[in-house]
Structure formats: C-alpha cells, structure tokens
C-alpha cells in the first residue's frame, strides 16, 4: 500500500522518502522479494507509481479514498482470491526474512486472517482472505524488528537502529 498522502511526515510522497539509505518502497520490495507484489498507489502518489512501473512492479491505481477502501478496490477490481498480504510501504524491516516468517505462521495458525503487531499496536501488515466478505477470525503475530515511519523522529530512530545493527 503506497497511496497515502504522507501528511504526518510532511516530506512529499512517503514511499519515495529515503531512510537507512533506501526509499521506503524499496524496503518493502526487498522484504517481499520472494512474493508477487501488486503496489497499490493513488492519485496522491504519481511519482511513486512512475518509479514502481520503471522498476517493473505491477501497479494498481486506487481512488485514494483510504487504506481499507483502496485495498478493497484493488482486490475487487483484480478479482484476487485466497490469502493476500496487505502491507504499508512505510515500514523499515530491520531483519531479513520477516515476511516469509509471517507467511509461514499464517499457514499454520488455522485462522482466516492475521494481524501483525509490534508490542500492542498494529504494525501495518495483515493477511486476509481476499475473496471472503465479512468479519474474518484473526490471529496475531508479534514482530519487533520493524519500524513504521510516520514522522522525522521515526526516520531518525530507524537510522540509529540500522547503524547500530550493522556494527554488531
């Protein structure tokens, strides 16, 4: 999901904002390298859309009505079936393999949906059944090695953690 307005960060199109030496959307693409990706953009992120298309990423331009509305629009328009991962493009993954671990946990949990949490807060990553309408019974998966970037302070914290992890 890379179609938001990015108003809290205030640095233009958030997916193109650089943190830890990479654009946020590139952090997402690296984390999802073992998976088929459909980037959901909106009228608010035309430069992000162009960047992704140039990289060969499949893009769906949603209406920009909101996070849930936009991913639902994508699912319906593309007639997606089965489990799909919905992830914000404003996450810095501090460890490789997190997405693969989430997928494996989902396959074993026996629930229709999975929400990834950091501490007690949603982390911006969910797995849902695309072709199921209504409430989906969900499991939670806790992950600590990610940072959601909403403010410059979040970006600075990510930079500090990234540097300290590279030194160890």
N, C-alpha and C positions, 0 to 999 in steps of 0.2 A: 504494500500500500504506500504509494508515494504521490498522493494528490492533494495533500493538505495545504493550508495557507501558510503555515510556519510562522504565525504571528508572535508566539511566545519567544521564539529565538530571534526574530527580527533581522535575519541575515539573508533575505531573499528566499529562493526555493530551497527548503531544508534538505532534500535529498542530495543536493549538489554541494552542501556545506562540508568543508573538509575538517575531519577530526582524526587524529593519530595518523596523519599523512595520506588519508584516503577520503574520497567523497563518502558520505553516509550510505548512499545507494550502493556503492562498491563494497562496503562492509556486508550489506545484505546479500549481494550477488555472490560474494566469496562464501558466506555461510550456507547459501543454498546451491552451491556448485554441483552437488550430487542430485539435484531435483529440477524438474521442469518448472520454469518461472514464467508467470504472467504478471507483468508490472502494471498496476492499476494507477493511472495518472488522472488528471482532471484539467479543466481549463486554467486552473491556478498554477500548473507546473509544465508549461510548454517547453522550457529549456531542458527539464528533466526528461520529458518524453523524447525530445530530439536526441539527447545524449544516449538514452537506452536503445533507441532504434538504430543509432550508429554502431552500437555495440552488438547488435543482432538479437536483442532481447525482445520477446513478444510483448506488445503493449496493448492494453485496453484503456481507452479514454472514457472514464465515467463522467457523470454530470457534475460532480463536485458538491453533492448535497450533504455529504457527511461520510464518516468512516464506514459505518454499517450499511448505509444506503448505497455507497459506491461498491463495496464488495458484493453486496446482494445483486446489484445491477450487472456486475461482471459475471457472476455465477449464472444468473438467469439468461443473459444475452448469449453467453457461450455454451449454455446447456451443460455446465460442468456436473459431474456425477461423482459419488463416493467422497472419501475424505479429502479435504483440502486444508493446507496451512495458510493462515492469514497472518501476515507479519508486517509490522510497521517498518518503514525504511529508515527510521531514525534511531536504530539500535547499533551500538558498537559491541561486537562479540569479542570478549577478551580471551576466549579459548576456542580452538578449532573443534569441530565435531558436535557442537551443541545441538544443531538442528537434527542431525542423524540420531542423537540420543533421544530427543523429543519424539521423533517418529517411532523409534523402537518402543519407547514407553507407551505411546498411544496404541500401538498394535497389540500390546499385552494387557492394557488396562481394562478392556472389555466395555468401555463406555462409548457413547456416541460422539462425545466432544471432549476436548482437553483445553484447559486454560493454563498457560504458563504464568507463574507468579514469581516475583522477586520479593522475598520477605512476605508481607501480607498484601502486596499491591500487584495488579495485573502488569505483566511485563511487555505487552504488545505483541504477543504471539499466541495464536489459538489454532486448534484443529477442529473442524466441524464437518459434518456430512453435508455436502453441497446440495444434494437432492432430497433433503428432508425438511419439511416445513414444520414450524412449531418449536417448542422447547426441546432441547437435547440434553439428556442427562450427561453431566460432565465430571471429569476427574481433574485434579490439579497436579501440576508438575512444578517443583521448585527449582529455580536456577539462580545462581548468584553472579555468574561470570558474564553478565551483560549490563550495559548501561543504556538507558533511554535518554536521548539528547533532546531536551526541550529548551534549555537556557544556555547562555555562555558559560555559566558556572558548571553545568553538567559537562560541557565540552572540555573545560579545564580539568575537571576531575578525571575524565576519561584519559586525557593526555598524561596526567600524573600516574594513573594506574598502568597505562600502556608502557610508559618508560620504566616504571619500577618492575613490571613483569619481564621486560626484555633484559633487565640487568641480572635477574635471578636465574 
